[in-house]
Amino acid sequence: MTDLTLSVRAKNAPLLSALTIHRILMALALLVLLGYFTVYVGYAQNLIAFPFDYDQGEGFELVDTILFSRGEFPYKNTDLYPFYSSNYPPLFHVIAAPFVWIFGEAYWYGRLLGFIGTLITALAIGCAVRRAGGNTWIAAASGFAFLASNTVYHIGPLFRQHMTMVMFETLAVVILCGVNEIEDKRERRCVMLAGLAMILAAGYTKQLAIATAVGVFAFLFIRQPRRAVLYGIGFTLVGGAIFVWINLATEGQWWLQTIAANVNEFIPDQTFGLYRLWFGLHGFLIIPAALLVIYELYFARLSIYAFWFVAAVANAALSGKWGAGDSYFATAIAATCILSGIFASRVVDRMWTFPPNYLTRAGSALLKPFAPLRPALHSAALIAIPLIYLGYGRAVLHLPTDIAPYSWIADALGVQPNALNNFYDSAGRIAGGYADIGHWTTQADMDAGWQIVERIRATPGDVLSEEAAFNLLAGKTVITNPTQLLNLANNGMFDSSALIALIEAQHFGLIVLRAQFYPIDVLQAIDRNYERTEAIPMNGFEYILMQPRAVPLRNDSDS
Amino acid sequence: MQESKKGRMFSPDFTFSKRLLGLLMLISGIGAFFSILAIDLIDVGREGGIGPAQQIALAAALLTSVIGLTLIPLGDHPA
């Protein structure tokens, strides 16, 4: 190379190289994602301090935890007083049970566990991307992208088992990712057992983990059928033994409550709407993830993440069930973050290889004229990768609009609150099953909650409340789990006569309704025998307080 | 490791090839497609024909078959 050539190159060199622009934009993308992380931490802190139900049904998860802390199963006969049962597997509540022994009955530890579970998931996503691609920045962006998802944000810090399931699922696939390549038999066995234990833990946290089990075993089968079958038999035996044990211990209620009663009406429009919402929010990451799956399909070996992604996206179709919702996409979002991160790492570090096959032969003929543009294309790709994360950051926009510094950002972007308590959330309700949550609670919500508790405390005898928190805080027995009664009633598995007899005898001094998720005949009985005396708004819902009617209304079916 | 030429699926060194995975996807896709159609033929009490969820499932089954078909020419490359 002559001096002349060098001087010409120096003269034509761009002011900023593509790599420098990539780094600047990547730092900006990480800053945006870190901003979402602060919103998430603020939301978690806000909910952990809130002593009442925030999302419908949280209280019943607390009741399950209390029952486990006493050594009781929550899978009970709902035809008998107090008409309570649970439809969720036990693990999350078992993990939370020691907190009941130490701190008593409270929401904060369940919410904290859910929140910590999402942090562990994000960390596992980052590790998976770092291990596969070696790019620390993109690994960090992938982990934070998971936490920035509106869906993860909504349900992460709730007293709900869903995100703990996702944590176990993610840990399972990250552990099992390279299991077939481990040469040492003993080490391979340990890794395999650890990974399968995580799947089992996910399944006994929430039934939805079945899709991850299917995806993982499909991967293991394709890679090494013999090993997959042998471990599959062991896995089925252990999982089945636990199932049979719980079923025997609960005299069949485990099967009835968690499996049979969970067969709910399927609403196709709800599924389609939620898929649209998922793509609208996460499309910037879904497209690279899908491209990596296609690449692995035709030019490399299929990874466990590809199987997991396909299984999780397909399983999200169950979000159309009555009672299901956008949370059913959380597993698919975790898989998307891993695959898109690996895709981005490969682009940045030029880690693509195309072995000869009919597609590469056809492709090379078509792409030959573009060969001189290869360096320019790589430069463009270097800049495109952080733009993907920035685009994602814009798509998932959610922040409080009245708290600095978020209010400055909201003002700069011209964003107006579109949710409760001055909160903006790009994930709006476009379909049924969408949880209207994410806003931060206020002192007024807290005061309203205590007002309801005071009403319950002042009432002698039993109180029928649609949310468990009020009864727990007032020191009253929690009676019924409304959504579970509705699940059972919809499947013809609930005999409401004993509960209706109590309502008709005006046994309850007060009834507190929120979403009115009781079976229809129970609601009709309430209407005949109780009248609305007060409505207390809390957290965006109107809690209806009802007291016995002086003269009950006539039951039309009597005539 | 590649698909064993002896075809011993349960031997310790067996792994699926792209061709075998393609065949599996082709057959299962076709099977699923006709099974979904059969729901209407067998369940004579149903009304309204093929619903939106069924249409999506049919499309997914068809897509699985097509992907399977395109994998078959990739031969012995490990899946």
Chai-1 contact restraints between the chains, C-beta under 6 A:
chainA,res_idxA,chainB,res_idxB,connection_type,confidence,min_distance_angstrom,max_distance_angstrom,comment,restraint_id
A,I222,B,F16,contact,1.0,0.0,6.0,A-B,restraint_1
A,I222,B,A79,contact,1.0,0.0,6.0,A-B,restraint_2
A,R223,B,T15,contact,1.0,0.0,6.0,A-B,restraint_3
A,P225,B,M9,contact,1.0,0.0,6.0,A-B,restraint_4
A,R226,B,F10,contact,1.0,0.0,6.0,A-B,restraint_5
A,R226,B,P12,contact,1.0,0.0,6.0,A-B,restraint_6
A,P268,B,P52,contact,1.0,0.0,6.0,A-B,restraint_7
A,P268,B,A53,contact,1.0,0.0,6.0,A-B,restraint_8
A,R301,B,P78,contact,1.0,0.0,6.0,A-B,restraint_9
A,L302,B,A79,contact,1.0,0.0,6.0,A-B,restraint_10
A,N357,B,L74,contact,1.0,0.0,6.0,A-B,restraint_11
A,Y358,B,P73,contact,1.0,0.0,6.0,A-B,restraint_12
